[in-house]
Amino acid sequence: MISKNLTEGVNKDARFYNSVFSVNSVVNQRMSDNMRERLMDIYSELLRHFGRQNWWPAKTRFEVCVGAILTQNTAWQNVEKAIANLKKKRLLIPRRLKKVSIDKLAQLIVPSGYYNIKAGRLKEFVDFLCERYDGDMDRMFSDGADNLRNSLLQVKGIGPETADSILLYAASIPVFVVDAYTKRIFSRLNIVDDNISYDELQSLFMKNLPNNVTLFNEYHALIVMLGKNYCKQKPKCDGCPVKACAGHGM
């Protein structure tokens, strides 16, 4: 009798936990579906408002990499001026950029701001590219997404955002780029906490969106447009195309 009661108790517990697990699975799936729908609704509204951005504005993959480093902590129009200077000197070729002196390089990229620091970072990246991959972009991008990302993060001055920008825009690898605009916008929309980490925020998008390079490319570019035009540090909510997408509390 003791054995029978024990067995019945175990079976009852098993049925209870299975039912809880089943309910939780359904709830989690619905939450995932809701998040996916919400993220796509925001994307659709941004696309309708701003149109396609066709990023990254560059003629070569190496130019994308250079731009990804120069755009750190500055507006894109400043980067364009610096890149124009490099083009005039025909330096947007890995081997040529490697040979130029760091002082001359710094003077050429003055418009991008923090030019001494960024000159050093460009030199670090070019040394990495030339020494590990013989300056060959094809060889670098054939190294595999995870391996290359880990390697890029070891290069002084390249953080997650810069590394992911290189992977997405230069290598067409489907990785979602997260920046300060992303955190600001989606915390104001009450989708994430404002103290969320880079990896956590990136995971939110990559788990809930189709794994598509074009989508990731456009979405990030549209987020930047929203951040520059509406969701500034002092927000301009009138006319914001995603204001209606906010959750409770906005």
C-alpha positions as CSV (number, residue, x, y, z in Angstrom):
1,M,0.0,0.0,0.0
2,I,2.8,2.4,0.8
3,S,4.4,1.6,-2.5
4,K,1.1,2.1,-4.4
5,N,0.5,5.5,-2.6
6,L,4.1,6.6,-3.4
7,T,3.7,5.7,-7.0
8,E,0.3,7.5,-7.3
9,G,1.9,10.5,-5.6
10,V,4.8,10.5,-8.0
11,N,2.5,10.2,-11.0
12,K,0.3,13.0,-9.7
13,D,3.3,15.3,-9.3
14,A,4.5,14.4,-12.8
15,R,1.2,15.2,-14.3
16,F,1.2,18.5,-12.4
17,Y,4.6,19.5,-13.5
18,N,3.9,18.5,-17.1
19,S,0.8,20.6,-17.1
20,V,2.7,23.6,-15.7
21,F,5.5,23.1,-18.2
22,S,2.9,22.9,-21.0
23,V,1.2,26.1,-19.9
24,N,4.6,27.9,-19.6
25,S,5.6,26.8,-23.0
26,V,2.3,28.2,-24.5
27,V,2.8,31.5,-22.6
28,N,6.4,31.7,-23.7
29,Q,5.5,31.1,-27.3
30,R,2.8,33.7,-27.2
31,M,5.2,36.2,-25.7
32,S,7.7,35.4,-28.4
33,D,5.1,35.8,-31.1
34,N,4.0,39.1,-29.6
35,M,7.5,40.4,-29.4
36,R,8.2,39.3,-33.0
37,E,5.0,41.1,-34.2
38,R,5.8,44.2,-32.2
39,L,9.4,44.5,-33.6
40,M,8.1,44.0,-37.1
41,D,5.4,46.6,-36.6
42,I,8.0,49.1,-35.5
43,Y,10.1,48.3,-38.5
44,S,7.2,48.7,-40.9
45,E,6.3,52.1,-39.4
46,L,9.9,53.3,-39.7
47,L,10.2,52.0,-43.3
48,R,7.0,53.7,-44.2
49,H,8.1,57.0,-42.7
50,F,11.8,57.2,-43.7
51,G,11.9,54.9,-46.7
52,R,14.9,52.6,-47.5
53,Q,18.3,53.9,-46.4
54,N,20.5,51.6,-48.6
55,W,23.3,51.5,-46.0
56,W,26.3,51.3,-45.9
57,P,27.3,54.3,-48.1
58,A,30.7,52.9,-49.4
59,K,32.2,51.6,-52.7
60,T,34.3,48.9,-51.2
61,R,34.2,46.5,-48.2
62,F,37.5,48.0,-46.9
63,E,35.9,51.5,-47.0
64,V,33.0,50.1,-44.9
65,C,35.6,48.9,-42.3
66,V,37.3,52.2,-42.2
67,G,34.0,54.0,-41.9
68,A,32.9,51.8,-39.0
69,I,35.9,52.8,-37.1
70,L,35.8,56.5,-38.0
71,T,32.1,56.8,-37.1
72,Q,32.7,56.1,-33.4
73,N,31.4,59.0,-31.4
74,T,30.7,61.3,-34.3
75,A,28.1,62.1,-36.9
76,W,28.3,60.4,-40.3
77,Q,28.8,63.7,-42.3
78,N,32.1,64.1,-40.4
79,V,33.1,60.6,-41.4
80,E,32.4,61.4,-45.1
81,K,34.8,64.3,-45.0
82,A,37.5,62.2,-43.5
83,I,37.0,59.4,-46.0
84,A,37.0,62.0,-48.8
85,N,40.5,63.0,-47.6
86,L,41.7,59.4,-47.7
87,K,40.3,58.9,-51.2
88,K,42.1,62.0,-52.5
89,K,45.3,60.4,-51.3
90,R,44.3,57.0,-52.6
91,L,44.7,55.5,-49.2
92,L,41.6,53.3,-49.1
93,I,43.7,50.3,-49.9
94,P,44.9,48.1,-46.9
95,R,48.6,48.1,-47.9
96,R,48.7,51.8,-48.6
97,L,47.0,52.7,-45.4
98,K,49.5,50.5,-43.5
99,K,52.5,52.3,-45.0
100,V,51.3,55.9,-44.3
101,S,52.6,57.4,-41.1
102,I,50.2,57.7,-38.2
103,D,50.8,61.5,-38.0
104,K,49.8,62.0,-41.6
105,L,46.8,59.7,-41.2
106,A,45.7,61.6,-38.1
107,Q,45.7,64.9,-40.1
108,L,43.7,63.4,-42.9
109,I,40.9,62.2,-40.6
110,V,40.7,65.3,-38.5
111,P,37.0,65.9,-39.5
112,S,36.0,62.7,-37.8
113,G,37.1,63.9,-34.4
114,Y,39.3,62.1,-31.9
115,Y,41.7,61.9,-34.9
116,N,44.8,60.8,-33.0
117,I,42.9,58.0,-31.3
118,K,41.1,56.9,-34.5
119,A,44.4,57.0,-36.5
120,G,45.8,54.5,-34.0
121,R,42.7,52.3,-34.2
122,L,42.8,52.3,-38.0
123,K,46.5,51.3,-37.8
124,E,45.6,48.5,-35.4
125,F,42.9,47.2,-37.7
126,V,45.1,47.4,-40.9
127,D,47.9,45.6,-39.1
128,F,45.5,42.9,-38.1
129,L,44.2,42.6,-41.6
130,C,47.6,42.5,-43.3
131,E,49.4,40.3,-40.8
132,R,46.7,37.7,-40.3
133,Y,45.0,37.7,-43.8
134,D,47.7,39.3,-46.0
135,G,45.5,42.3,-46.5
136,D,42.9,40.2,-48.3
137,M,39.3,41.0,-47.4
138,D,38.0,37.7,-48.9
139,R,40.3,35.7,-46.7
140,M,39.3,37.7,-43.6
141,F,35.6,37.2,-44.3
142,S,36.0,33.5,-45.0
143,D,37.2,32.9,-41.4
144,G,33.7,32.3,-40.2
145,A,31.4,34.8,-38.4
146,D,32.1,33.7,-34.8
147,N,35.9,33.3,-35.3
148,L,36.1,36.7,-37.1
149,R,34.0,38.5,-34.5
150,N,36.1,37.2,-31.7
151,S,39.3,38.1,-33.5
152,L,38.0,41.6,-34.3
153,L,37.2,42.2,-30.6
154,Q,40.8,41.5,-29.8
155,V,41.9,44.4,-32.0
156,K,42.5,47.6,-29.9
157,G,39.7,50.1,-30.4
158,I,37.1,47.7,-31.9
159,G,34.2,47.0,-29.7
160,P,31.0,45.0,-30.3
161,E,29.2,47.7,-32.3
162,T,32.1,48.3,-34.6
163,A,32.8,44.6,-35.1
164,D,29.2,43.8,-35.9
165,S,29.0,46.8,-38.3
166,I,31.9,45.2,-40.2
167,L,30.3,41.8,-40.2
168,L,26.9,43.1,-41.3
169,Y,27.7,45.8,-43.8
170,A,31.1,44.7,-45.2
171,A,30.7,40.9,-45.0
172,S,26.9,40.6,-45.4
173,I,26.7,38.4,-42.3
174,P,23.3,38.4,-40.6
175,V,24.2,40.0,-37.2
176,F,22.1,42.8,-35.7
177,V,24.0,45.9,-34.9
178,V,23.1,47.6,-31.6
179,D,24.0,51.2,-30.8
180,A,23.1,53.9,-28.3
181,Y,20.1,54.9,-30.4
182,T,18.8,51.3,-30.2
183,K,18.9,51.2,-26.4
184,R,17.4,54.7,-26.0
185,I,14.5,54.1,-28.4
186,F,13.5,50.6,-27.2
187,S,13.7,51.5,-23.6
188,R,11.5,54.5,-24.3
189,L,9.1,52.2,-26.0
190,N,9.1,50.2,-22.8
191,I,10.4,47.1,-24.6
192,V,13.6,46.8,-22.6
193,D,15.2,48.3,-19.5
194,D,17.6,51.2,-20.1
195,N,20.4,49.2,-18.3
196,I,20.2,46.2,-20.8
197,S,23.5,45.0,-22.0
198,Y,24.7,45.0,-25.6
199,D,24.5,41.2,-25.9
200,E,21.0,41.1,-24.4
201,L,19.6,43.7,-26.6
202,Q,21.2,42.2,-29.7
203,S,19.7,38.8,-28.7
204,L,16.2,40.3,-28.5
205,F,16.3,41.2,-32.2
206,M,18.1,38.1,-33.4
207,K,15.8,35.7,-31.6
208,N,12.6,37.5,-32.7
209,L,13.4,38.6,-36.3
210,P,14.0,36.6,-39.5
211,N,17.7,35.9,-39.9
212,N,18.0,38.2,-42.9
213,V,20.9,40.5,-43.8
214,T,18.7,43.0,-45.7
215,L,16.3,43.3,-42.8
216,F,19.0,43.7,-40.2
217,N,20.7,46.3,-42.5
218,E,17.6,48.4,-43.0
219,Y,16.3,48.1,-39.4
220,H,19.6,49.4,-38.0
221,A,19.7,52.2,-40.5
222,L,16.1,53.2,-39.7
223,I,16.8,53.1,-36.0
224,V,19.6,55.6,-36.6
225,M,17.3,57.9,-38.6
226,L,14.7,57.8,-35.8
227,G,17.4,58.6,-33.2
228,K,18.8,61.5,-35.2
229,N,15.5,63.0,-36.0
230,Y,13.1,62.2,-33.2
231,C,14.4,60.1,-30.3
232,K,17.2,62.5,-29.3
233,Q,18.5,62.9,-25.8
234,K,15.7,65.5,-25.5
235,P,13.0,63.6,-27.4
236,K,10.9,65.2,-30.1
237,C,7.7,63.1,-29.8
238,D,5.4,65.1,-32.1
239,G,5.4,63.3,-35.4
240,C,7.4,60.3,-34.2
241,P,6.4,57.4,-36.5
242,V,6.6,54.8,-33.7
243,K,5.0,56.7,-30.9
244,A,1.9,54.6,-31.2
245,C,4.0,51.5,-30.7
246,A,5.0,52.4,-27.2
247,G,3.9,50.2,-24.3
248,H,2.5,51.4,-21.0
249,G,4.3,54.4,-19.4
250,M,5.5,56.3,-22.4
